[in-house]
């Protein structure tokens, strides 16, 4: 997903443990915009959920996904591509919303 410079600047100001931080952004010599985000290691949501047998575990995970999304919404940001492939569970159990 390509983000404009304004969107990257807004994303960089969102500081929440469930939102992957932006470390840098700019424009290349050929005019293409770039941004650098933290490297995240872990499991994608679909594979992580497959290991959760109980409904209460899945609901707790869903609630943890809602926290960074609600935080972004409170700051006027809407994630226009929220789907299971854009959620990751990190090595320490942290839930991260990507893209």
Backbone atoms as SQL, in Angstrom:
CREATE TABLE atoms (id INTEGER PRIMARY KEY, chain TEXT, resi INTEGER, resn TEXT, atom TEXT, x REAL, y REAL, z REAL);
INSERT INTO atoms VALUES
  (1, 'A', 1, 'UNK', 'N', 0.847, -1.170, 0.000),
  (2, 'A', 1, 'UNK', 'CA', 0.000, 0.000, 0.000),
  (3, 'A', 1, 'UNK', 'C', 0.891, 1.230, 0.000),
  (4, 'A', 2, 'UNK', 'N', 0.696, 2.113, -0.917),
  (5, 'A', 2, 'UNK', 'CA', 1.480, 3.344, -0.988),
  (6, 'A', 2, 'UNK', 'C', 0.805, 4.425, -0.154),
  (7, 'A', 3, 'UNK', 'N', 1.583, 5.053, 0.700),
  (8, 'A', 3, 'UNK', 'CA', 1.073, 6.140, 1.525),
  (9, 'A', 3, 'UNK', 'C', 1.696, 7.447, 1.072),
  (10, 'A', 4, 'UNK', 'N', 0.907, 8.498, 1.066),
  (11, 'A', 4, 'UNK', 'CA', 1.441, 9.817, 0.779),
  (12, 'A', 4, 'UNK', 'C', 2.215, 10.343, 1.970),
  (13, 'A', 5, 'UNK', 'N', 3.018, 11.374, 1.757),
  (14, 'A', 5, 'UNK', 'CA', 3.834, 11.950, 2.825),
  (15, 'A', 5, 'UNK', 'C', 2.984, 12.409, 4.006),
  (16, 'A', 6, 'UNK', 'N', 1.818, 13.007, 3.734),
  (17, 'A', 6, 'UNK', 'CA', 0.956, 13.461, 4.829),
  (18, 'A', 6, 'UNK', 'C', 0.490, 12.286, 5.680),
  (19, 'A', 7, 'UNK', 'N', 0.115, 11.188, 5.018),
  (20, 'A', 7, 'UNK', 'CA', -0.352, 10.008, 5.750),
  (21, 'A', 7, 'UNK', 'C', 0.779, 9.414, 6.585),
  (22, 'A', 8, 'UNK', 'N', 1.979, 9.384, 6.046),
  (23, 'A', 8, 'UNK', 'CA', 3.125, 8.861, 6.794),
  (24, 'A', 8, 'UNK', 'C', 3.393, 9.727, 8.014),
  (25, 'A', 9, 'UNK', 'N', 3.303, 11.040, 7.869),
  (26, 'A', 9, 'UNK', 'CA', 3.531, 11.953, 8.993),
  (27, 'A', 9, 'UNK', 'C', 2.500, 11.719, 10.098),
  (28, 'A', 10, 'UNK', 'N', 1.255, 11.507, 9.724),
  (29, 'A', 10, 'UNK', 'CA', 0.207, 11.246, 10.714),
  (30, 'A', 10, 'UNK', 'C', 0.461, 9.912, 11.394),
  (31, 'A', 11, 'UNK', 'N', 0.784, 8.892, 10.613),
  (32, 'A', 11, 'UNK', 'CA', 1.062, 7.568, 11.164),
  (33, 'A', 11, 'UNK', 'C', 2.247, 7.618, 12.123),
  (34, 'A', 12, 'UNK', 'N', 3.259, 8.384, 11.792),
  (35, 'A', 12, 'UNK', 'CA', 4.449, 8.488, 12.641),
  (36, 'A', 12, 'UNK', 'C', 4.121, 9.085, 14.009),
  (37, 'A', 13, 'UNK', 'N', 3.066, 9.885, 14.093),
  (38, 'A', 13, 'UNK', 'CA', 2.679, 10.499, 15.371),
  (39, 'A', 13, 'UNK', 'C', 1.829, 9.575, 16.238),
  (40, 'A', 14, 'UNK', 'N', 1.345, 8.470, 15.683),
  (41, 'A', 14, 'UNK', 'CA', 0.523, 7.541, 16.464),
  (42, 'A', 14, 'UNK', 'C', 1.434, 6.632, 17.273),
  (43, 'A', 15, 'UNK', 'N', 1.511, 6.866, 18.556),
  (44, 'A', 15, 'UNK', 'CA', 2.357, 6.050, 19.424),
  (45, 'A', 15, 'UNK', 'C', 1.470, 5.145, 20.262),
  (46, 'A', 16, 'UNK', 'N', 1.444, 3.878, 19.872),
  (47, 'A', 16, 'UNK', 'CA', 0.649, 2.873, 20.577),
  (48, 'A', 16, 'UNK', 'C', 1.376, 1.544, 20.435),
  (49, 'A', 17, 'UNK', 'N', 1.413, 0.721, 21.479),
  (50, 'A', 17, 'UNK', 'CA', 2.132, -0.554, 21.381),
  (51, 'A', 17, 'UNK', 'C', 1.594, -1.489, 20.300),
  (52, 'A', 18, 'UNK', 'N', 0.368, -1.287, 19.864),
  (53, 'A', 18, 'UNK', 'CA', -0.223, -2.147, 18.840),
  (54, 'A', 18, 'UNK', 'C', -0.117, -1.583, 17.437),
  (55, 'A', 19, 'UNK', 'N', 0.577, -0.467, 17.283),
  (56, 'A', 19, 'UNK', 'CA', 0.778, 0.143, 15.963),
  (57, 'A', 19, 'UNK', 'C', 2.273, 0.164, 15.690),
  (58, 'A', 20, 'UNK', 'N', 2.673, -0.428, 14.575),
  (59, 'A', 20, 'UNK', 'CA', 4.093, -0.506, 14.235),
  (60, 'A', 20, 'UNK', 'C', 4.621, 0.905, 13.988),
  (61, 'A', 21, 'UNK', 'N', 5.697, 1.297, 14.699),
  (62, 'A', 21, 'UNK', 'CA', 6.195, 2.667, 14.562),
  (63, 'A', 21, 'UNK', 'C', 6.908, 2.938, 13.236),
  (64, 'A', 22, 'UNK', 'N', 6.766, 4.166, 12.774),
  (65, 'A', 22, 'UNK', 'CA', 7.477, 4.651, 11.590),
  (66, 'A', 22, 'UNK', 'C', 8.760, 5.308, 12.088),
  (67, 'A', 23, 'UNK', 'N', 9.906, 4.868, 11.566),
  (68, 'A', 23, 'UNK', 'CA', 11.189, 5.418, 11.992),
  (69, 'A', 23, 'UNK', 'C', 11.680, 6.548, 11.098),
  (70, 'A', 24, 'UNK', 'N', 11.321, 6.506, 9.819),
  (71, 'A', 24, 'UNK', 'CA', 11.813, 7.513, 8.888),
  (72, 'A', 24, 'UNK', 'C', 10.884, 7.559, 7.690),
  (73, 'A', 25, 'UNK', 'N', 10.918, 8.675, 6.988),
  (74, 'A', 25, 'UNK', 'CA', 10.138, 8.845, 5.762),
  (75, 'A', 25, 'UNK', 'C', 10.815, 9.913, 4.922),
  (76, 'A', 26, 'UNK', 'N', 10.579, 9.849, 3.643),
  (77, 'A', 26, 'UNK', 'CA', 11.181, 10.847, 2.770),
  (78, 'A', 26, 'UNK', 'C', 10.819, 10.603, 1.323),
  (79, 'A', 27, 'UNK', 'N', 11.557, 11.239, 0.457),
  (80, 'A', 27, 'UNK', 'CA', 11.340, 11.114, -0.981),
  (81, 'A', 27, 'UNK', 'C', 12.670, 10.774, -1.636),
  (82, 'A', 28, 'UNK', 'N', 12.648, 9.768, -2.500),
  (83, 'A', 28, 'UNK', 'CA', 13.843, 9.378, -3.239),
  (84, 'A', 28, 'UNK', 'C', 14.124, 10.380, -4.352),
  (85, 'A', 29, 'UNK', 'N', 15.313, 10.316, -4.915),
  (86, 'A', 29, 'UNK', 'CA', 15.720, 11.246, -5.972),
  (87, 'A', 29, 'UNK', 'C', 14.785, 11.188, -7.180),
  (88, 'A', 30, 'UNK', 'N', 14.174, 10.020, -7.417),
  (89, 'A', 30, 'UNK', 'CA', 13.269, 9.896, -8.568),
  (90, 'A', 30, 'UNK', 'C', 11.832, 10.301, -8.243),
  (91, 'A', 31, 'UNK', 'N', 11.605, 10.805, -7.021),
  (92, 'A', 31, 'UNK', 'CA', 10.284, 11.312, -6.650),
  (93, 'A', 31, 'UNK', 'C', 9.415, 10.322, -5.892),
  (94, 'A', 32, 'UNK', 'N', 9.836, 9.069, -5.784),
  (95, 'A', 32, 'UNK', 'CA', 9.037, 8.085, -5.046),
  (96, 'A', 32, 'UNK', 'C', 9.169, 8.316, -3.543),
  (97, 'A', 33, 'UNK', 'N', 8.040, 8.218, -2.859),
  (98, 'A', 33, 'UNK', 'CA', 8.039, 8.362, -1.401),
  (99, 'A', 33, 'UNK', 'C', 8.413, 7.027, -0.762),
  (100, 'A', 34, 'UNK', 'N', 9.038, 7.100, 0.420),
  (101, 'A', 34, 'UNK', 'CA', 9.346, 5.891, 1.170),
  (102, 'A', 34, 'UNK', 'C', 9.094, 6.139, 2.643),
  (103, 'A', 35, 'UNK', 'N', 8.896, 5.054, 3.361),
  (104, 'A', 35, 'UNK', 'CA', 8.853, 5.123, 4.810),
  (105, 'A', 35, 'UNK', 'C', 9.482, 3.851, 5.367),
  (106, 'A', 36, 'UNK', 'N', 10.079, 3.959, 6.543),
  (107, 'A', 36, 'UNK', 'CA', 10.774, 2.856, 7.181),
  (108, 'A', 36, 'UNK', 'C', 10.061, 2.569, 8.496),
  (109, 'A', 37, 'UNK', 'N', 9.644, 1.322, 8.647),
  (110, 'A', 37, 'UNK', 'CA', 8.945, 0.923, 9.858),
  (111, 'A', 37, 'UNK', 'C', 9.759, -0.137, 10.596),
  (112, 'A', 38, 'UNK', 'N', 9.452, -0.326, 11.849),
  (113, 'A', 38, 'UNK', 'CA', 10.088, -1.355, 12.658),
  (114, 'A', 38, 'UNK', 'C', 9.885, -2.723, 12.010),
  (115, 'A', 39, 'UNK', 'N', 10.925, -3.542, 12.003),
  (116, 'A', 39, 'UNK', 'CA', 10.816, -4.914, 11.526),
  (117, 'A', 39, 'UNK', 'C', 10.086, -5.719, 12.594),
  (118, 'A', 40, 'UNK', 'N', 9.031, -6.382, 12.197),
  (119, 'A', 40, 'UNK', 'CA', 8.217, -7.152, 13.134),
  (120, 'A', 40, 'UNK', 'C', 8.349, -8.630, 12.799),
  (121, 'A', 41, 'UNK', 'N', 8.618, -9.425, 13.824),
  (122, 'A', 41, 'UNK', 'CA', 8.690, -10.876, 13.652),
  (123, 'A', 41, 'UNK', 'C', 7.587, -11.504, 14.477),
  (124, 'A', 42, 'UNK', 'N', 6.951, -12.509, 13.917),
  (125, 'A', 42, 'UNK', 'CA', 5.890, -13.190, 14.637),
  (126, 'A', 42, 'UNK', 'C', 5.031, -13.987, 13.686),
  (127, 'A', 43, 'UNK', 'N', 3.831, -14.285, 14.128),
  (128, 'A', 43, 'UNK', 'CA', 2.878, -15.057, 13.336),
  (129, 'A', 43, 'UNK', 'C', 1.798, -14.142, 12.792),
  (130, 'A', 44, 'UNK', 'N', 1.381, -14.412, 11.576),
  (131, 'A', 44, 'UNK', 'CA', 0.218, -13.724, 11.038),
  (132, 'A', 44, 'UNK', 'C', -1.021, -14.168, 11.808),
  (133, 'A', 45, 'UNK', 'N', -2.029, -13.337, 11.808),
  (134, 'A', 45, 'UNK', 'CA', -3.244, -13.642, 12.558),
  (135, 'A', 45, 'UNK', 'C', -3.852, -14.986, 12.172),
  (136, 'A', 46, 'UNK', 'N', -3.994, -15.305, 10.885),
  (137, 'A', 46, 'UNK', 'CA', -4.631, -16.587, 10.543),
  (138, 'A', 46, 'UNK', 'C', -3.931, -17.801, 11.166),
  (139, 'A', 47, 'UNK', 'N', -2.606, -17.837, 11.134),
  (140, 'A', 47, 'UNK', 'CA', -1.919, -18.999, 11.711),
  (141, 'A', 47, 'UNK', 'C', -1.976, -18.978, 13.239),
  (142, 'A', 48, 'UNK', 'N', -1.951, -17.802, 13.829),
  (143, 'A', 48, 'UNK', 'CA', -2.035, -17.710, 15.292),
  (144, 'A', 48, 'UNK', 'C', -3.412, -18.161, 15.779),
  (145, 'A', 49, 'UNK', 'N', -4.454, -17.734, 15.120),
  (146, 'A', 49, 'UNK', 'CA', -5.819, -18.093, 15.534),
  (147, 'A', 49, 'UNK', 'C', -6.039, -19.596, 15.411),
  (148, 'A', 50, 'UNK', 'N', -5.399, -20.228, 14.445),
  (149, 'A', 50, 'UNK', 'CA', -5.549, -21.672, 14.280),
  (150, 'A', 50, 'UNK', 'C', -5.106, -22.433, 15.520),
  (151, 'A', 51, 'UNK', 'N', -4.194, -21.842, 16.288),
  (152, 'A', 51, 'UNK', 'CA', -3.718, -22.483, 17.513),
  (153, 'A', 51, 'UNK', 'C', -4.555, -22.163, 18.741),
  (154, 'A', 52, 'UNK', 'N', -5.575, -21.361, 18.591),
  (155, 'A', 52, 'UNK', 'CA', -6.444, -21.006, 19.717),
  (156, 'A', 52, 'UNK', 'C', -7.737, -21.809, 19.617),
  (157, 'A', 53, 'UNK', 'N', -7.895, -22.763, 20.511),
  (158, 'A', 53, 'UNK', 'CA', -9.053, -23.654, 20.432),
  (159, 'A', 53, 'UNK', 'C', -10.304, -23.056, 21.082),
  (160, 'A', 54, 'UNK', 'N', -10.106, -22.267, 22.121),
  (161, 'A', 54, 'UNK', 'CA', -11.261, -21.791, 22.889),
  (162, 'A', 54, 'UNK', 'C', -11.760, -20.450, 22.380),
  (163, 'A', 55, 'UNK', 'N', -13.063, -20.280, 22.441),
  (164, 'A', 55, 'UNK', 'CA', -13.694, -19.046, 21.987),
  (165, 'A', 55, 'UNK', 'C', -13.247, -17.860, 22.830),
  (166, 'A', 56, 'UNK', 'N', -13.096, -18.041, 24.141),
  (167, 'A', 56, 'UNK', 'CA', -12.698, -16.916, 24.988),
  (168, 'A', 56, 'UNK', 'C', -11.299, -16.419, 24.630),
  (169, 'A', 57, 'UNK', 'N', -10.394, -17.312, 24.224),
  (170, 'A', 57, 'UNK', 'CA', -9.058, -16.904, 23.789),
  (171, 'A', 57, 'UNK', 'C', -9.149, -16.068, 22.505),
  (172, 'A', 58, 'UNK', 'N', -9.990, -16.507, 21.601),
  (173, 'A', 58, 'UNK', 'CA', -10.168, -15.779, 20.342),
  (174, 'A', 58, 'UNK', 'C', -10.798, -14.407, 20.570),
  (175, 'A', 59, 'UNK', 'N', -11.736, -14.334, 21.506),
  (176, 'A', 59, 'UNK', 'CA', -12.374, -13.049, 21.813),
  (177, 'A', 59, 'UNK', 'C', -11.400, -12.084, 22.480),
  (178, 'A', 60, 'UNK', 'N', -10.533, -12.593, 23.360),
  (179, 'A', 60, 'UNK', 'CA', -9.516, -11.737, 23.975),
  (180, 'A', 60, 'UNK', 'C', -8.564, -11.190, 22.910),
  (181, 'A', 61, 'UNK', 'N', -8.205, -12.039, 21.956),
  (182, 'A', 61, 'UNK', 'CA', -7.340, -11.603, 20.866),
  (183, 'A', 61, 'UNK', 'C', -8.040, -10.535, 20.029),
  (184, 'A', 62, 'UNK', 'N', -9.315, -10.744, 19.738),
  (185, 'A', 62, 'UNK', 'CA', -10.075, -9.755, 18.982),
  (186, 'A', 62, 'UNK', 'C', -10.112, -8.415, 19.715),
  (187, 'A', 63, 'UNK', 'N', -10.297, -8.462, 21.023),
  (188, 'A', 63, 'UNK', 'CA', -10.309, -7.231, 21.823),
  (189, 'A', 63, 'UNK', 'C', -8.957, -6.515, 21.736),
  (190, 'A', 64, 'UNK', 'N', -7.880, -7.272, 21.735),
  (191, 'A', 64, 'UNK', 'CA', -6.540, -6.680, 21.642),
  (192, 'A', 64, 'UNK', 'C', -6.294, -6.077, 20.266),
  (193, 'A', 65, 'UNK', 'N', -6.922, -6.601, 19.236),
  (194, 'A', 65, 'UNK', 'CA', -6.833, -6.008, 17.898),
  (195, 'A', 65, 'UNK', 'C', -7.610, -4.692, 17.868),
  (196, 'A', 66, 'UNK', 'N', -8.738, -4.665, 18.558),
  (197, 'A', 66, 'UNK', 'CA', -9.584, -3.470, 18.566),
  (198, 'A', 66, 'UNK', 'C', -8.917, -2.278, 19.254),
  (199, 'A', 67, 'UNK', 'N', -8.029, -2.521, 20.208),
  (200, 'A', 67, 'UNK', 'CA', -7.401, -1.430, 20.958),
  (201, 'A', 67, 'UNK', 'C', -6.608, -0.472, 20.067),
  (202, 'A', 68, 'UNK', 'N', -5.660, -0.938, 19.245),
  (203, 'A', 68, 'UNK', 'CA', -4.945, 0.016, 18.392),
  (204, 'A', 68, 'UNK', 'C', -5.829, 0.628, 17.306),
  (205, 'A', 69, 'UNK', 'N', -6.815, -0.135, 16.849),
  (206, 'A', 69, 'UNK', 'CA', -7.732, 0.411, 15.843),
  (207, 'A', 69, 'UNK', 'C', -8.548, 1.544, 16.461),
  (208, 'A', 70, 'UNK', 'N', -9.052, 1.344, 17.668),
  (209, 'A', 70, 'UNK', 'CA', -9.808, 2.398, 18.357),
  (210, 'A', 70, 'UNK', 'C', -8.924, 3.606, 18.641),
  (211, 'A', 71, 'UNK', 'N', -7.668, 3.363, 19.010),
  (212, 'A', 71, 'UNK', 'CA', -6.730, 4.457, 19.257),
  (213, 'A', 71, 'UNK', 'C', -6.542, 5.293, 17.993),
  (214, 'A', 72, 'UNK', 'N', -6.330, 4.623, 16.869),
  (215, 'A', 72, 'UNK', 'CA', -6.170, 5.338, 15.592),
  (216, 'A', 72, 'UNK', 'C', -7.440, 6.119, 15.260),
  (217, 'A', 73, 'UNK', 'N', -8.600, 5.488, 15.445),
  (218, 'A', 73, 'UNK', 'CA', -9.863, 6.175, 15.163),
  (219, 'A', 73, 'UNK', 'C', -10.019, 7.420, 16.035),
  (220, 'A', 74, 'UNK', 'N', -9.604, 7.333, 17.288),
  (221, 'A', 74, 'UNK', 'CA', -9.700, 8.479, 18.196),
  (222, 'A', 74, 'UNK', 'C', -8.812, 9.637, 17.737),
  (223, 'A', 75, 'UNK', 'N', -7.816, 9.316, 16.901),
  (224, 'A', 75, 'UNK', 'CA', -6.924, 10.343, 16.366),
  (225, 'A', 75, 'UNK', 'C', -7.238, 10.669, 14.905),
  (226, 'A', 76, 'UNK', 'N', -8.438, 10.280, 14.470),
  (227, 'A', 76, 'UNK', 'CA', -8.891, 10.639, 13.133),
  (228, 'A', 76, 'UNK', 'C', -8.334, 9.789, 12.001),
  (229, 'A', 77, 'UNK', 'N', -7.766, 8.623, 12.318),
  (230, 'A', 77, 'UNK', 'CA', -7.171, 7.749, 11.307),
  (231, 'A', 77, 'UNK', 'C', -8.046, 6.516, 11.126),
  (232, 'A', 78, 'UNK', 'N', -8.353, 6.184, 9.881),
  (233, 'A', 78, 'UNK', 'CA', -9.111, 4.979, 9.550),
  (234, 'A', 78, 'UNK', 'C', -8.201, 4.074, 8.730),
  (235, 'A', 79, 'UNK', 'N', -8.077, 2.819, 9.167),
  (236, 'A', 79, 'UNK', 'CA', -7.227, 1.847, 8.457),
  (237, 'A', 79, 'UNK', 'C', -8.028, 1.304, 7.287),
  (238, 'A', 80, 'UNK', 'N', -7.953, 1.672, 6.156),
  (239, 'A', 80, 'UNK', 'CA', -8.873, 1.285, 5.089),
  (240, 'A', 80, 'UNK', 'C', -8.628, -0.107, 4.510),
  (241, 'A', 81, 'UNK', 'N', -7.749, -0.893, 5.130),
  (242, 'A', 81, 'UNK', 'CA', -7.465, -2.235, 4.621),
  (243, 'A', 81, 'UNK', 'C', -7.270, -3.221, 5.772),
  (244, 'A', 82, 'UNK', 'N', -8.117, -3.116, 6.798),
  (245, 'A', 82, 'UNK', 'CA', -7.988, -3.990, 7.958),
  (246, 'A', 82, 'UNK', 'C', -8.522, -5.377, 7.601),
  (247, 'A', 83, 'UNK', 'N', -7.656, -6.369, 7.705),
  (248, 'A', 83, 'UNK', 'CA', -8.000, -7.758, 7.391),
  (249, 'A', 83, 'UNK', 'C', -7.029, -8.647, 8.166),
  (250, 'A', 84, 'UNK', 'N', -7.309, -9.946, 8.265),
  (251, 'A', 84, 'UNK', 'CA', -6.440, -10.832, 9.039),
  (252, 'A', 84, 'UNK', 'C', -4.967, -10.784, 8.620),
  (253, 'A', 85, 'UNK', 'N', -4.695, -10.644, 7.349),
  (254, 'A', 85, 'UNK', 'CA', -3.307, -10.597, 6.897),
  (255, 'A', 85, 'UNK', 'C', -2.572, -9.334, 7.333),
  (256, 'A', 86, 'UNK', 'N', -3.284, -8.326, 7.825),
  (257, 'A', 86, 'UNK', 'CA', -2.663, -7.087, 8.289),
  (258, 'A', 86, 'UNK', 'C', -2.599, -7.012, 9.808),
  (259, 'A', 87, 'UNK', 'N', -2.683, -8.164, 10.460),
  (260, 'A', 87, 'UNK', 'CA', -2.533, -8.246, 11.909),
  (261, 'A', 87, 'UNK', 'C', -1.492, -9.326, 12.191),
  (262, 'A', 88, 'UNK', 'N', -0.582, -9.026, 13.110),
  (263, 'A', 88, 'UNK', 'CA', 0.467, -9.974, 13.462),
  (264, 'A', 88, 'UNK', 'C', 0.542, -10.100, 14.979),
  (265, 'A', 89, 'UNK', 'N', 0.864, -11.301, 15.429),
  (266, 'A', 89, 'UNK', 'CA', 1.112, -11.522, 16.853),
  (267, 'A', 89, 'UNK', 'C', 2.611, -11.752, 16.988),
  (268, 'A', 90, 'UNK', 'N', 3.263, -10.837, 17.696),
  (269, 'A', 90, 'UNK', 'CA', 4.718, -10.864, 17.824),
  (270, 'A', 90, 'UNK', 'C', 5.224, -11.949, 18.751),
  (271, 'A', 91, 'UNK', 'N', 6.517, -12.069, 18.799),
  (272, 'A', 91, 'UNK', 'CA', 7.174, -13.107, 19.594),
  (273, 'A', 91, 'UNK', 'C', 6.919, -13.032, 21.077),
  (274, 'A', 92, 'UNK', 'N', 6.514, -11.869, 21.577),
  (275, 'A', 92, 'UNK', 'CA', 6.219, -11.699, 23.000),
  (276, 'A', 92, 'UNK', 'C', 4.713, -11.687, 23.259),
  (277, 'A', 93, 'UNK', 'N', 3.921, -12.053, 22.249),
  (278, 'A', 93, 'UNK', 'CA', 2.473, -12.075, 22.376),
  (279, 'A', 93, 'UNK', 'C', 1.802, -10.750, 22.081),
  (280, 'A', 94, 'UNK', 'N', 2.587, -9.753, 21.674),
  (281, 'A', 94, 'UNK', 'CA', 1.995, -8.455, 21.354),
  (282, 'A', 94, 'UNK', 'C', 1.199, -8.548, 20.044),
  (283, 'A', 95, 'UNK', 'N', 0.109, -7.824, 20.005),
  (284, 'A', 95, 'UNK', 'CA', -0.749, -7.788, 18.811),
  (285, 'A', 95, 'UNK', 'C', -0.439, -6.488, 18.066),
  (286, 'A', 96, 'UNK', 'N', -0.119, -6.616, 16.783),
  (287, 'A', 96, 'UNK', 'CA', 0.275, -5.457, 15.989),
  (288, 'A', 96, 'UNK', 'C', -0.580, -5.330, 14.745),
  (289, 'A', 97, 'UNK', 'N', -1.090, -4.127, 14.520),
  (290, 'A', 97, 'UNK', 'CA', -1.845, -3.835, 13.309),
  (291, 'A', 97, 'UNK', 'C', -0.862, -3.255, 12.309),
  (292, 'A', 98, 'UNK', 'N', -0.825, -3.829, 11.114),
  (293, 'A', 98, 'UNK', 'CA', 0.148, -3.465, 10.078),
  (294, 'A', 98, 'UNK', 'C', -0.528, -2.710, 8.940),
  (295, 'A', 99, 'UNK', 'N', 0.306, -2.200, 8.050),
  (296, 'A', 99, 'UNK', 'CA', -0.125, -1.523, 6.820),
  (297, 'A', 99, 'UNK', 'C', -1.010, -0.345, 7.113);
